[in-house]
Amino acid sequence: MKPAPFEYFSPVTLEKAIALLEEYGVEAKLLAGGQSLIPLMNMRLAAPEYIIDINKISELDYIREGENHLEIGALTRHQTICSSDLVRKRCALLSEAAKHIAHRQVRHRGTIGGSVAHADPASEFPTVVTALDGEIKLVSPEGERWVKAEEFFFGYLMTTIEPVEMLTSIRLPIPPVDSGFSVQEIARKENYFAIAGAVCSLVVDGDKIIKVDLGLMGVGPIPLKPRQAEELLAGKVFSDTVAEEAATLASEATEPESDLHGSEVYRREMTKVLTKRALREAFRKATGGGGR
């Protein structure tokens, strides 16, 4: 199928893009990588009257290190993040997650801003941003605001972005250099959307867990952060028993729905399995067990 007719704009500045959003409001859609929007348009599941292509706004394509955070522009491609030495050094969890996204063609076109704004709960980047308590920058004619991930996602493919707002960057805290990380997921085929998945960032002192960040994908209407599981782990000496208890709490925090790829029960059980795997791998890396 082909998309419904639309009017096309290609601004070269952020100011012009915001002005177009202000003019056309809910009838307009932003086009970045197009890996989500274009299929929806082709299937007539989305029929915007105006397309605002932001690919020429070069100021939105960057990766910068701040005092204690990493800031990534909305137009930064998945593959750029995947291959970035800075991301690998300062936020290895994000770099690892990028490797799981779709296929090379998609990674070369898709953007982190588009992925987070699309808010698919089975996507890697929204889950990592949620797990790490990241922040999202939104710009409008009235100015800018930073929104915490826990306040940004509120329903399936739903965010707090207003019709006249544009997501321009994402900010993630930089974990300690000796932290461990892991991305675990199960899908129908390699690099497909996750049926269930878990991401983990872990800081330890010897065998003692100092800080843990967890994120769950594909098992609820939004990316989930199982805080009870994190609270259980904090301050504990790592063991398979403790990991099992935390994984059980993570599974209980899910809100999965049954579909042709897996039942609610299956998704919950896989969340438990994958969370435990993620914790074990992250601990191994944090304690020098290799694989960093």
N, C-alpha and C positions, 0 to 999 in steps of 0.2 A: 504494500500500500504506500501511498504518498501522503505527506502532510497536507493539512488544510492550508489555504492561502494565508500569507502573513506579510507584513511590512518589515523590512530588514534595515537595521542600523549597525554601524561599526565604529563606535567612538574610539578615539585614541587617548582620551584622558579620563580619569576617574570622575572629574567634575561634570563632564559631558554625559557620562553614563548615568550619574545620579540625577541629572536634569531630565534625562529621558524617562527614568523611572518615575520621577515626580509628575511628569506630563501624562504618562500612560498607565501608571498604577497597576492594578490587578490584571489588566489586559496584556501586560508585557511579561516576557520571560528573559532571563539572562542566559546567554550561551557561552560556556567556557570550553570544556573538553567535549561536551555534547554526548558523552557515553551513556547518559541516562535520558536526557531530554529528547534527543533525536529519535531513539526507538519509540518513546511514548508518542511523539508527534506522528511518526510513520504509521503507528497502529491506531491513530486518532483517539488515543487516551488523553492527549493534551492537544489543545488547539488554540495557542496564544495568537492574538491578532498582531502582536509586535514582538520581534526578536531583537534583542540588544546583544550583539556579539562583542564580548569584552577582550578578545584575544590580542588586540593591538595595544592594550593598556600595559605597557612593559613594566610600569612601576609596581605591578602586583605580582611579579615573578622574581622571588628572592628567598634566600634562607639566611637569617642573621642570628648571631649569638649576642644575647644581652648579658646583663650582670649575672643573672641566675635562671635565665630562660632562653629558649630557642623560639624565634618568631619566623613563621613561614607564610609568604604571600599566597593569596588565594589562587593565583594562576600557576603556581609551581606544579609541574607534572609529577605523576607518580614515579616515573622512571628517574627523574632528577633526584627525588627523595631517596629512592632505592640505591642510587649510585653515589650519593653525596658523602664524602669523607667526614664533613662536619656533622651531618645527622648521625652517621655511624658512630662517631666519637662521642657526641653529646646526648643522643637519644636513640640508642640502638634498637629499642623496642619499635619505634616508628619505622626505622629502616627495615627491620625484619618483617613488619606487617606489610610493607609495600611489596615485598617479594610474593606475597600470597594473592595479590590483586590480579584477577583476570589473566590476560595474556599480554605479550610484549606490545602488540599493536594498541591495546587499550591503555597500557601503562604509559605509552608515549603520547597519548592524547588526553587522558583523564587528568583532572586537577584535584588537589586536596580540598580546595574551596568548594568545588562542585560536589565532591563526595560528601563532605560534611553538611553542606546545605541540602543535599538530596535526602540525607538522614535515613538511609536504609539501615535498619538494625542488624542486618547480616553483613554489613560492610566493615572492613578492617579499620579505616581511619576514624570514623565516628567512635568506634569502640576504644581505640587507643586514646583519643582525646578525652573520652569519658573516664577511662581508667586512671589517667594521669591528672585528673582535675584541671584540664586545659581551659583556656579562655578563647572566645571567639569575638573578633572585632567587627562591628556592624557600623556602616556609614550611611547617613541620610542627609537630606538638605538641612536638617537642624543640627548636624554635627556627628559625633561618633560616640559609641558606647561599647564597653567590653562586657560580654555575657559569659558566665561560668557554664561549663558543659552541662552540669546538673540542672540548669535552668533553661538551657537552649533547646534540648530535645523534650517534647512533651507528648508525642503520639506517633503512630506509624506514618513516616514520611512527613512529619509535622515539626516545625521549629518556631521559635519566637521571632523570626525575621518578618518585619512588616513589609507591605507592598512597595514602599519607597526606600527600603533599606537594601544595602548590598554588603555581603560578607567579603571583607578585604584581607583578613589575615587570621592566623591561628597562633596562639602562644602556648608553649608547653614548658613546664619546669624541667630543668636539667637534673637528672638523677646523679648521685655520686658516681665517680668513675669506676668504682669496684662493684657496682650493682649488677645483678643478673636479670635476664629477661627471657621471655618465651612467648611464642604465638603457636597455639594449638587449635586446629579446627578439622572438622570432617565435612566433606562435600561430595556430591555425586561424582565429580571428576576433579582432578587437580586444577586449582585456581578458579573453580566455580564459586558462587556464593555459598557461604557456610550454612549448613544445616544446623550446626551448633559450633561454638568456638569459645576459647578463653585466651586472654592475654594477661601477662603478669610482669611486673617490675618488682624486684626484691633487693632490699639492702640488708646486709647481715654484719654482725660482729662475731667472727668465729662461727659457731653454730647457732647463735642467737639472732632471731629476726628483729631487726630494728624498724623497718618500714616495709609495707607491702601494698602494692596497687594492683587491683584486679579489674578486668572488664570482661563482660560476657556478650557474645554476639549471636544473633539468630534465634534467641529464645525469649523474646519479648517484643513489645511494640516499639521500644527504644533500646539503644545500647544500655546495658545494665552494669552497675557498679555494686557488687555485693559487700556492703560495708560491714555487715555482721561477721562475714568470713574474714575480712581484713582485721577487724578488732580482735577476733579470736587468735589470730596469728601473731599480732604485735607483742613483742617481748618474750615470745616462747622460743625454746630450743627446737630447731627443726627436726622433725621425725616423720616417718610415714604415717604414724597414728594421728599426729597433729594435722598433716596435710589432708588426710582422709576426713577428719572432722570439719575442716574448713571447706573442703570440696562438697561435703554434704550440705553445709549451710548455703554455699553458692547455688547448688542445685535447687534448694528450697526457695531461693529468691527469684527464680525464673518465672516467666508468665508465657510459656510456649503455647502454640496452637498446632493442632494436628493438620497435616496436609499430605499430598501424595508422596512426599519425600521422607516423612517420618511422623510418628504419633507424638502426642504430648508427653507420654511416658518415656518414649525413646529419647526425646530431646533432653528431658530432665536427667536421665541416666547418663547420656553422653556429656552433659555439662559437668557432672560429677567426675567422670573419667578424665575429661580434657583439662579441667581445673587442677586435678591432682598431677597430671602430666606436666602442666605448665609450671606449677610450683616446684616440682622436682627438678625440671631442667633449669629454671631460673636459679634455684639454690646451688646446683652444680656449677653453673657459670660464675655465680657470685663468690663461690669458695675456691675458684681456680681449677674447676674440673674440666676446663676446656670448652671449645665450641663458641667462644666469643667472636 
